[in-house]
Amino acid sequence: MVLYRFADQGHSVVGVEISELAIRDFFTEQNLSYSEEPIMEIPGAKVFKSSSGNISLYCCNIFDLPRANVGKFDRIWDRASFVAVNPGDRERLVIWVL
């Protein structure tokens, strides 16, 4: 998986995924231990962090996630969110990411 390769190369990786199962599967498939914490600003949302600290995966709707929670990035990799999001929300997604 691309996220793991980036992290394995020494990069800090932040992801957003709506499916908690997909996040848990990622950590299991990569044989990574992790912790989880609630995101207080978003009811029911969580952040999953690798024990090494270089992977943080937010389980929530990206539009609910305050940009301040994730910080700024040097690079952005979008595997499938642009095509998965409703066409009417694509401009909003681009604005959020930038």
N, C-alpha and C positions, 0 to 999 in steps of 0.2 A: 504494500500500500504506500502511496506517495507520501502521506503524512509521516509515516515511520522513517522512510528514507531521508526526508529532510531533517528530522530530529536526530537520526543516526549520524548525519553529517555535521552535527553540532549546532543546528539552528533551533531556536525556540519556535514551537508550532502552536497556533491557536486555531481551533475549528469550531464551527457551529453546526449542530445536527439536531433535527427535531425528534429523531428516534433514539430513545434511551437504549433499546436493544442493540441498535447499530453501534453505539458508543461502547457498550459492554463487550460486544463481539470484537470490536477493534482491539481493545486491550487484551482480550483472551487470545485472539489469533496472533498477536504480536508477543504474547507471553510477557506482558508488562503488568506490574502491580500498580495500583492506583488508589486514590482516595476520592471521595465525593463530598461536596458541600452544597447546601442550598444557595441559590442566588436570591438574596432577600428582596430585591426590587421586583422580582418576577415570581408570583405565586406558582409553586410546583416546578420551577426550573432549578437545574443543578449545574454545577461545573465539576467535571471529572479531571483530575490531575494525575499525571504519571508520578511515580515515586521519585524519579530522577528530576522532576520539576520542569522539564523542557517541553512537555505536551499538556495543553489545557484544552479540553473539549467541552463546550457549552451545550447543554441540552435544553433548547428552547426555540421559539420562533425568532429568527434573526431580527425581525422588525421590533420585537419586544426588548431586545438586549441593548441596554444603554452603551453607546459607543465608548464612553469613558471607562467601562468595565474591562475592555479588551486592549486599550491603548492604541499606539500607532505601529505601522508595519513598514518594513523595507521592501517586502515583496508580498503579492497576493496571488494565491493559486485557487482558482474556482474549478472544481471538478465537474459539478453538474447543477449547481443551484440556479444559475441563470436560466437554463432551459426548464428546470423543474418549477420555478416560481410562475405564478399567473402572469401572462403577458402584460396585463395592466399594472403589475407591480415591478416590472423589470427596471424602469427608470428609477424608482424608489430604491431598489437594491443597489444599483450603481452608485447612487448618491450616498447611501449608507456606507458602502465599501470604501469609497474615496474619502 
